Amino acid sequence: MQKKIKVTHIITAIGFGGAETMLYRLLQSVDRDLYEVDVICLTEMDVYGELIQQQLNMNVYICDLRSNFLRSFLMCFKVCKNSDIIQTWMYHSNLLGYLISRVRRKKLIWGIHHSNLDKKENKWTTILIAKLCARLSKKVDIIISCGPKVKEIHEEIGYDSHQHKVIVNGINTDLFKPSVKRQYYFEHFNVENRHILLHVGRWDPLKDYKNLIASLQLLRLERQDFYMFLVGLEIDANNSELLQMIKDAHLEDVIFLLGGRDDISQLMSAADLFVLSSSGEGLPNVLVEALASGTCCITTDVGDCKYLVREFGETVTAKDAHALAQAINKALNYSSKQYAEKAKLGREHVLANFNIKQVIEQYQSLYPMVLPKSYSK
């Protein structure tokens, strides 16, 4: 009888970020007959941590490195004692996983879900750790980047190309699928018959809400037939900075702040356009979800956004509000035939390349690769 492979995942946070979402989806579908799984989080318990613990019945260890580094490190070290593979997600956990794997002599798989290393938009510690990891990368068994551009960017700063693979973020394409445009918004938000723009993302400098609001202000000079719905953690009426941006742009009557939601799939499929204004991304789950939902996308050209959206929407330079406004306006002027064709091709692109089942198979195929062939009971 084959022994179960014990995989310990280490992740910096388990909130609503892209890496966290992908980890949760992986754990939802992992073969429990073949793999025993633990999760270590380097910050506090958050939404996905609770779901992993309560719904999936997996151990989640909180090792808050910010409170007591030495004690937390020793706890992580202890949890990994019987691991066969340590799989890490994001820079801080990559570095910690490296240190533990070297001492424990465990196999190590890194995950990279970031592309922007601009000093102005990242903490200096994040950049330092990312570059330190580049120096250590030759001794890592496998490195996984979430998209081809992410892989390219990291190899340019010194990450080893040997055993560096691309595994994209996958989604449930049965959950994210086309539906009647605008109907869900009419039923739930009592809005007029205008174009519905949607943005989903957490409150983070790299999401560049300043650029998004500025583009909508410019778009308003051209047309008034739209609403913008903003969804995500801290994207609500308690966010005074965001509220001030909206007020200064005189957009209070067209922007809806919905905060965190559990009806993202319905919002995605009923929107006319999905808009991403980021100055930095890896491979955004939200773009994959929007395309699968038959919704055309407008995005900045960061990370692997262009690889995702291609000709199924519009891609513009980051931090250029005029270009973003023009792209949104152009997409709103698509003929019904143009829109239908782009939406159809976008969903087909996701079905062919981002189906969660295919992605899970790619992850699980890596585990036997890094272990000895004789690994058995």
C-alpha positions as CSV (number, residue, x, y, z in Angstrom):
1,M,0.0,0.0,0.0
2,Q,1.4,3.4,-1.0
3,K,2.1,5.7,1.9
4,K,0.3,9.1,1.9
5,I,2.4,12.0,0.8
6,K,2.4,14.7,3.5
7,V,2.3,18.2,2.0
8,T,2.7,21.2,4.3
9,H,1.6,24.5,2.7
10,I,3.1,27.7,4.1
11,I,1.4,30.9,3.1
12,T,1.8,34.5,4.3
13,A,-1.9,35.2,4.7
14,I,-5.2,33.4,4.1
15,G,-7.5,36.3,3.2
16,F,-9.0,37.0,-0.2
17,G,-5.9,37.4,-2.3
18,G,-5.2,35.5,-5.5
19,A,-2.6,33.0,-4.0
20,E,-4.9,32.4,-1.1
21,T,-7.8,31.7,-3.4
22,M,-5.7,29.3,-5.5
23,L,-4.5,27.4,-2.4
24,Y,-8.1,27.0,-1.1
25,R,-9.3,25.7,-4.5
26,L,-6.3,23.3,-4.6
27,L,-7.2,22.0,-1.1
28,Q,-10.9,21.6,-2.0
29,S,-10.0,19.1,-4.8
30,V,-6.8,17.4,-3.5
31,D,-6.9,13.6,-3.4
32,R,-7.2,12.9,0.3
33,D,-6.5,9.2,-0.3
34,L,-3.0,10.1,-1.6
35,Y,-2.2,13.3,0.3
36,E,-2.2,14.4,3.9
37,V,-2.3,18.1,4.1
38,D,-1.4,20.8,6.8
39,V,-1.5,24.6,6.3
40,I,0.7,27.1,8.1
41,C,-0.2,30.8,8.0
42,L,2.4,33.4,8.9
43,T,-0.2,36.0,9.9
44,E,-3.6,35.8,11.5
45,M,-6.5,33.4,10.8
46,D,-8.7,34.9,8.0
47,V,-11.6,33.9,5.8
48,Y,-9.9,31.1,3.8
49,G,-8.2,29.8,7.0
50,E,-11.5,29.3,8.6
51,L,-12.9,27.6,5.5
52,I,-9.9,25.3,5.2
53,Q,-10.2,24.4,8.9
54,Q,-14.0,24.1,9.2
55,Q,-15.2,23.0,5.7
56,L,-12.2,21.0,4.6
57,N,-11.3,19.7,8.0
58,M,-7.6,20.3,7.6
59,N,-5.2,21.6,10.2
60,V,-4.4,25.3,10.0
61,Y,-1.5,26.5,12.2
62,I,-1.2,30.2,12.9
63,C,2.5,31.2,13.3
64,D,2.2,35.0,13.5
65,L,5.8,35.9,12.8
66,R,5.0,39.6,13.6
67,S,4.4,38.9,17.3
68,N,7.3,36.7,18.3
69,F,9.6,35.6,15.4
70,L,11.7,33.0,17.2
71,R,8.7,31.3,18.9
72,S,6.7,31.3,15.6
73,F,9.6,30.0,13.6
74,L,10.1,27.1,16.0
75,M,6.4,26.3,15.8
76,C,6.6,26.2,12.0
77,F,9.8,24.1,12.2
78,K,8.0,21.6,14.5
79,V,4.9,21.4,12.3
80,C,7.1,20.5,9.3
81,K,8.9,17.6,11.1
82,N,7.0,14.8,9.4
83,S,6.4,16.6,6.1
84,D,7.5,15.0,2.8
85,I,7.0,18.2,0.8
86,I,6.9,21.9,1.9
87,Q,4.9,24.0,-0.6
88,T,5.0,27.7,-0.1
89,W,3.0,30.6,-1.5
90,M,4.4,34.2,-1.8
91,Y,7.8,35.7,-1.0
92,H,7.9,35.6,2.8
93,S,6.7,32.0,3.1
94,N,9.1,31.1,0.2
95,L,12.0,32.3,2.3
96,L,10.8,30.7,5.5
97,G,10.1,27.4,3.7
98,Y,13.6,27.4,2.3
99,L,15.1,27.8,5.7
100,I,13.0,25.0,7.2
101,S,13.5,22.7,4.2
102,R,17.3,23.0,4.3
103,V,17.5,22.1,8.0
104,R,14.8,19.4,7.9
105,R,16.0,18.1,4.5
106,K,12.5,18.3,3.0
107,K,11.5,18.7,-0.6
108,L,10.5,22.3,-1.4
109,I,8.1,23.8,-4.0
110,W,7.9,27.6,-4.2
111,G,4.9,29.6,-5.5
112,I,5.2,33.1,-7.1
113,H,2.0,35.2,-7.5
114,H,3.5,38.7,-7.9
115,S,5.0,40.8,-10.7
116,N,5.5,44.4,-9.6
117,L,8.7,45.0,-7.6
118,D,8.6,48.8,-7.9
119,K,10.2,50.4,-4.8
120,K,7.4,53.0,-4.7
121,E,4.6,50.4,-4.5
122,N,6.1,47.7,-2.3
123,K,7.5,47.5,1.2
124,W,11.3,47.5,1.1
125,T,11.2,44.2,3.0
126,T,9.1,42.6,0.2
127,I,11.6,43.6,-2.4
128,L,14.6,42.5,-0.3
129,I,13.1,39.1,0.3
130,A,12.1,38.7,-3.3
131,K,15.7,39.4,-4.4
132,L,17.2,37.2,-1.6
133,C,15.0,34.4,-2.8
134,A,16.4,34.8,-6.3
135,R,19.9,34.0,-4.9
136,L,18.5,30.9,-3.2
137,S,16.3,29.7,-6.0
138,K,18.9,27.2,-7.5
139,K,18.5,25.0,-4.4
140,V,14.7,24.8,-4.7
141,D,13.2,21.6,-6.1
142,I,10.4,23.3,-8.1
143,I,9.4,26.9,-8.6
144,I,5.8,27.6,-9.8
145,S,4.9,30.9,-11.3
146,C,1.2,31.6,-11.8
147,G,1.7,32.9,-15.4
148,P,4.4,33.1,-18.2
149,K,5.0,36.9,-17.6
150,V,5.5,36.4,-13.9
151,K,8.0,33.6,-14.7
152,E,9.8,35.8,-17.2
153,I,10.0,38.8,-14.8
154,H,11.5,36.7,-12.0
155,E,14.0,35.0,-14.1
156,E,15.1,38.5,-15.3
157,I,16.0,39.3,-11.6
158,G,17.9,36.1,-11.1
159,Y,15.5,33.3,-10.3
160,D,16.7,30.0,-11.6
161,S,15.0,28.8,-14.8
162,H,15.8,25.1,-14.1
163,Q,12.6,23.4,-12.8
164,H,10.7,26.7,-13.0
165,K,7.3,26.0,-14.2
166,V,4.0,27.8,-15.0
167,I,0.8,26.6,-13.4
168,V,-2.0,29.2,-13.9
169,N,-4.8,29.9,-11.4
170,G,-7.8,27.8,-12.1
171,I,-11.5,28.3,-11.5
172,N,-14.7,26.3,-11.4
173,T,-16.1,27.0,-14.9
174,D,-19.5,25.5,-13.8
175,L,-19.8,28.2,-11.2
176,F,-18.6,31.1,-13.4
177,K,-20.7,31.0,-16.5
178,P,-22.7,33.5,-18.7
179,S,-26.1,34.8,-17.7
180,V,-28.5,37.6,-18.6
181,K,-26.7,40.9,-18.6
182,R,-27.8,43.5,-16.0
183,Q,-30.8,41.5,-14.7
184,Y,-29.1,40.6,-11.4
185,Y,-28.3,44.3,-10.8
186,F,-31.9,45.4,-11.6
187,E,-33.3,42.8,-9.2
188,H,-30.9,43.5,-6.3
189,F,-29.8,47.2,-6.5
190,N,-32.8,48.9,-8.1
191,V,-30.7,50.7,-10.8
192,E,-31.7,52.2,-14.1
193,N,-31.0,50.5,-17.4
194,R,-27.4,51.7,-17.8
195,H,-24.2,49.9,-18.6
196,I,-22.8,48.0,-15.6
197,L,-19.1,48.2,-14.9
198,L,-17.6,45.9,-12.2
199,H,-14.4,45.9,-10.3
200,V,-13.5,43.2,-7.7
201,G,-10.4,43.6,-5.5
202,R,-9.1,44.3,-2.0
203,W,-8.0,47.7,-0.8
204,D,-4.4,47.7,-1.8
205,P,-2.0,50.3,-3.4
206,L,-1.3,47.9,-6.3
207,K,-5.0,47.9,-7.3
208,D,-4.6,51.6,-8.0
209,Y,-8.0,52.9,-7.2
210,K,-6.8,56.4,-7.8
211,N,-6.3,55.5,-11.4
212,L,-9.7,53.8,-11.6
213,I,-11.6,56.8,-10.1
214,A,-9.7,59.2,-12.4
215,S,-10.6,57.2,-15.5
216,L,-14.3,57.1,-14.5
217,Q,-14.2,60.9,-14.0
218,L,-12.9,61.2,-17.6
219,L,-15.4,58.7,-18.9
220,R,-18.2,60.7,-17.3
221,L,-17.2,63.7,-19.6
222,E,-18.0,61.4,-22.6
223,R,-21.1,59.6,-21.4
224,Q,-23.4,59.2,-18.4
225,D,-25.0,55.9,-19.1
226,F,-23.1,53.7,-16.7
227,Y,-22.8,52.5,-13.1
228,M,-19.6,51.2,-11.5
229,F,-19.9,48.6,-8.8
230,L,-16.8,48.1,-6.5
231,V,-16.5,44.9,-4.6
232,G,-14.0,43.6,-2.1
233,L,-12.4,43.7,1.3
234,E,-12.5,47.3,2.8
235,I,-14.3,48.5,-0.4
236,D,-17.2,49.9,1.6
237,A,-18.6,53.0,3.2
238,N,-16.1,52.8,6.1
239,N,-13.2,53.5,3.7
240,S,-12.8,57.2,4.2
241,E,-9.9,57.5,1.7
242,L,-11.9,55.9,-1.1
243,L,-15.0,57.9,-0.3
244,Q,-13.0,61.1,-0.6
245,M,-11.7,60.1,-4.0
246,I,-15.2,59.4,-5.2
247,K,-16.5,62.7,-3.7
248,D,-13.6,64.7,-5.3
249,A,-14.4,63.2,-8.7
250,H,-18.2,63.9,-8.2
251,L,-19.1,60.3,-8.9
252,E,-21.2,59.6,-5.8
253,D,-24.3,58.9,-7.9
254,V,-22.7,56.3,-10.2
255,I,-20.4,54.3,-7.9
256,F,-21.7,51.5,-5.6
257,L,-19.5,50.2,-2.8
258,L,-20.5,46.7,-2.0
259,G,-17.6,45.5,0.3
260,G,-17.1,41.7,0.6
261,R,-19.7,39.6,-1.2
262,D,-20.6,35.9,-1.6
263,D,-22.4,36.4,-4.9
264,I,-19.3,37.2,-7.0
265,S,-20.3,34.8,-9.8
266,Q,-23.7,36.4,-10.3
267,L,-22.1,39.9,-10.3
268,M,-19.5,38.8,-12.8
269,S,-21.9,37.3,-15.3
270,A,-24.5,40.1,-15.2
271,A,-21.9,42.9,-15.6
272,D,-21.4,44.5,-19.0
273,L,-17.6,45.0,-18.4
274,F,-15.1,44.0,-15.9
275,V,-12.5,46.7,-15.2
276,L,-9.0,46.1,-13.6
277,S,-6.9,49.2,-13.0
278,S,-3.9,47.6,-11.2
279,S,-0.3,48.8,-11.3
280,G,0.8,45.3,-10.3
281,E,-0.6,41.8,-10.6
282,G,0.4,38.2,-11.1
283,L,-2.4,36.3,-12.9
284,P,-5.6,37.7,-11.5
285,N,-8.3,35.2,-10.6
286,V,-10.9,38.0,-11.1
287,L,-10.0,38.3,-14.8
288,V,-10.3,34.5,-15.3
289,E,-13.6,34.6,-13.5
290,A,-14.9,37.4,-15.6
291,L,-13.9,35.8,-18.9
292,A,-15.5,32.5,-17.9
293,S,-18.7,34.5,-17.1
294,G,-18.9,35.8,-20.6
295,T,-18.0,39.3,-19.5
296,C,-15.6,41.4,-21.6
297,C,-12.6,42.8,-19.7
298,I,-10.7,46.1,-19.6
299,T,-7.3,45.8,-17.9
300,T,-4.0,47.4,-17.4
301,D,-1.0,45.6,-18.9
302,V,0.6,44.3,-15.8
303,G,1.7,40.7,-14.9
304,D,-0.2,38.2,-17.0
305,C,-3.3,40.3,-17.6
306,K,-2.6,40.7,-21.4
307,Y,-1.9,37.0,-21.6
308,L,-5.4,36.5,-20.1
309,V,-7.5,39.1,-21.9
310,R,-5.8,39.0,-25.4
311,E,-8.3,40.2,-28.0
312,F,-11.3,39.4,-25.8
313,G,-11.3,42.9,-24.4
314,E,-9.0,45.9,-24.1
315,T,-5.5,46.2,-22.5
316,V,-3.9,49.6,-21.7
317,T,-0.8,50.9,-20.0
318,A,-0.9,51.0,-16.2
319,K,-1.3,54.4,-14.4
320,D,-2.8,56.0,-17.5
321,A,-6.3,57.2,-16.6
322,H,-7.0,58.7,-20.1
323,A,-6.1,55.4,-21.8
324,L,-8.3,53.4,-19.3
325,A,-11.2,55.7,-19.9
326,Q,-10.9,55.5,-23.6
327,A,-10.7,51.7,-23.5
328,I,-13.8,51.5,-21.3
329,N,-15.6,53.8,-23.7
330,K,-14.5,51.8,-26.7
331,A,-15.7,48.5,-25.2
332,L,-19.1,50.1,-24.3
333,N,-19.4,50.9,-28.0
334,Y,-18.9,47.3,-29.1
335,S,-21.7,46.2,-31.3
336,S,-23.8,43.3,-30.0
337,K,-22.1,41.0,-32.5
338,Q,-18.6,42.2,-31.5
339,Y,-19.4,41.7,-27.8
340,A,-20.9,38.3,-28.3
341,E,-17.9,37.1,-30.3
342,K,-15.4,38.4,-27.8
343,A,-17.3,37.0,-24.8
344,K,-17.6,33.6,-26.5
345,L,-13.8,33.4,-27.3
346,G,-12.9,34.6,-23.8
347,R,-14.9,31.8,-22.2
348,E,-13.5,29.2,-24.6
349,H,-10.0,30.4,-23.7
350,V,-10.7,29.8,-20.0
351,L,-12.3,26.5,-20.6
352,A,-9.3,25.3,-22.5
353,N,-6.6,26.6,-20.1
354,F,-7.9,27.5,-16.7
355,N,-10.3,24.8,-15.7
356,I,-9.7,24.0,-12.0
357,K,-9.6,20.2,-12.6
358,Q,-6.7,20.6,-15.1
359,V,-4.8,22.9,-12.7
360,I,-5.2,20.5,-9.8
361,E,-3.9,17.7,-11.9
362,Q,-0.8,19.8,-12.8
363,Y,-0.1,20.5,-9.1
364,Q,-0.6,16.9,-8.0
365,S,1.7,15.6,-10.8
366,L,4.6,17.6,-9.3
367,Y,4.6,15.8,-5.9
368,P,5.7,12.4,-7.1
369,M,8.3,14.2,-9.3
370,V,10.2,15.6,-6.3
371,L,10.1,12.4,-4.2
372,P,12.2,9.3,-4.6
373,K,10.7,6.7,-6.9
374,S,11.0,4.2,-4.0
375,Y,8.6,6.3,-1.9
376,S,6.2,3.7,-0.5
377,K,5.2,2.1,2.7
